[in-house]
């Protein structure tokens, strides 16, 4: 049976050499540029913005929960008034 991955290579040695080159590229990660102060400032601003968004979401959830408690309380009062009037 023919290995279709080897298509285009003249010999098994050439195929193995190609695979070794690929493995070397994968093993050695590309050098990472150092963070500059501008990058760190941008990250700090983004973190502050995310923290602000989280606070707003929490506050909104509290408001939504309070609204549902108000609606549920009103429904219970209406139900009790209907039961008491019978």
C-alpha positions as CSV (number, residue, x, y, z in Angstrom):
1,X,0.0,0.0,0.0
2,X,1.3,3.5,-0.9
3,X,1.7,6.2,1.8
4,X,0.1,9.2,0.1
5,X,1.9,11.6,2.6
6,X,5.1,10.7,0.8
7,X,3.9,11.9,-2.6
8,X,6.4,14.2,-4.1
9,X,9.5,12.9,-2.4
10,X,12.1,10.8,-4.3
11,X,13.1,8.6,-1.4
12,X,12.3,7.7,2.2
13,X,15.5,9.5,3.3
14,X,14.2,12.7,1.8
15,X,10.9,12.2,3.5
16,X,12.5,11.7,6.9
17,X,14.7,14.7,6.4
18,X,11.6,16.8,5.7
19,X,9.9,15.5,8.8
20,X,12.9,16.3,10.9
21,X,12.9,19.9,9.6
22,X,9.3,20.2,10.6
23,X,9.9,18.8,14.1
24,X,12.8,21.2,14.6
25,X,10.5,24.2,13.8
26,X,7.9,22.9,16.2
27,X,10.3,22.3,19.1
28,X,12.0,25.7,18.9
29,X,9.4,28.3,19.6
30,X,9.8,31.7,17.9
31,X,11.4,34.4,20.0
32,X,8.9,36.5,21.8
33,X,9.4,40.3,21.7
34,X,9.8,42.0,25.0
35,X,6.8,44.0,26.3
36,X,7.3,47.7,26.0
37,X,5.9,50.2,28.5
38,X,3.3,51.3,26.0
39,X,2.0,47.6,25.8
40,X,1.9,47.4,29.5
41,X,0.0,50.6,29.7
42,X,-2.6,49.3,27.2
43,X,-2.9,46.1,29.2
44,X,-3.5,48.0,32.4
45,X,-6.2,50.2,30.8
46,X,-7.9,47.1,29.4
47,X,-7.8,45.4,32.8
48,X,-9.4,48.5,34.4
49,X,-12.1,48.5,31.7
50,X,-12.9,44.9,32.3
51,X,-13.1,45.4,36.1
52,X,-15.5,48.3,35.5
53,X,-17.7,46.2,33.2
54,X,-17.8,43.4,35.8
55,X,-19.0,45.9,38.4
56,X,-21.7,47.1,36.0
57,X,-22.9,43.6,35.2
58,X,-23.1,42.7,38.9
59,X,-25.1,45.9,39.7
60,X,-27.5,45.1,36.8
61,X,-28.0,41.6,38.0
62,X,-28.9,42.9,41.5
63,X,-31.4,45.3,39.9
64,X,-33.0,42.5,37.8
65,X,-33.3,40.3,40.8
66,X,-34.9,43.0,42.8
67,X,-37.4,43.6,40.0
68,X,-38.4,40.0,40.0
69,X,-38.9,39.9,43.8
70,X,-41.2,43.0,43.4
71,X,-43.2,41.3,40.7
72,X,-43.4,38.0,42.7
73,X,-44.5,39.9,45.8
74,X,-47.2,41.7,43.9
75,X,-48.4,38.4,42.4
76,X,-48.6,36.8,45.8
77,X,-50.6,39.7,47.2
78,X,-53.1,39.6,44.3
79,X,-53.4,35.9,44.8
80,X,-54.0,36.3,48.6
81,X,-56.6,39.0,48.0
82,X,-58.4,36.8,45.5
83,X,-58.5,33.9,47.9
84,X,-59.6,36.1,50.8
85,X,-62.5,37.6,48.8
86,X,-64.1,34.3,48.1
